Amino acid sequence: MKHPSQDDLVGLALGALDPSEERRVAKHSKRCKSCAAELGRLAPAVSALGESVEQVEPPESLRESLMATVHAEAAEDQVARPAPRRRGLRDFLLRPAAVVGATALLAAGAVGYALRDDGESARTIAATGTGAADGTLVVESEGATLKAEGMGDLAEGAVYQVWVAEDGEVTPSAAFVPHADGTATAAVPEAADGASQVLVTREPRPGLQSPTGPTVLQVRL
């Protein structure tokens, strides 16, 4: 049995495949336990994606530059007319909806570069973990990034939830599902100003407003 690629499974989870490809991958995944399990592992990350990424309005110049590149590549594809091939991540990134997302990511990257180039020094703070869990929090002037490793496997639908403690209150930040090797990276913008702690708990699902699971990582600021 030929399994869909990881790109195809990610595309199906994001709803970004062509209709024919979507039917093919979905049909296979209904009969294949390993692919169905992989889709189940991806589902919490896709669900948490909208909650954990701050929406950024990119500069008009950046949007125009990106769109010019996309249109140029599309024109070249029309002239070349290559033979039909299997579609992957690069193909659905050229779709209008995905272009908007790519523009936002490029804008966020440009902002991140500016933050690192303004002379501000970053602080790296070690996290205290339970079991094999370990990590660091890199704090800069306008945000922070949590880098974790040794994160254990999660039950289906479960996530690791990041919380920020400030003035005696705990509020949710990013939610994530670690990679197969137990590593993960999460943006924690709330940790840059006035927070006293950053916590990571294991939760049954994303979207909770207060911790219910055990704390697996803790960073004191």
Buried (B, 14 or more C-beta within 10 A) or exposed (E): EEBBEEBBBBBBBBEBBEEEBBEBBBEBBEEBEEBBEBBBBBBBBBBBBEBBBEEBEBBEEBBEBBEEEBEEEEEEEEEEEEEEEEBBBEBBBEBEEBBEBBBBEBBBEBBBEEBEEEEEEEEEBEBEBBEEBBBBBBBBEBBBBBBBBBBEEBEEBBBBBBBBBBEEEBEBBBBBBBEEEBEBBBBBBBBBEEBEBBBBBBBBBBEBEEBEBEBBBBBEB
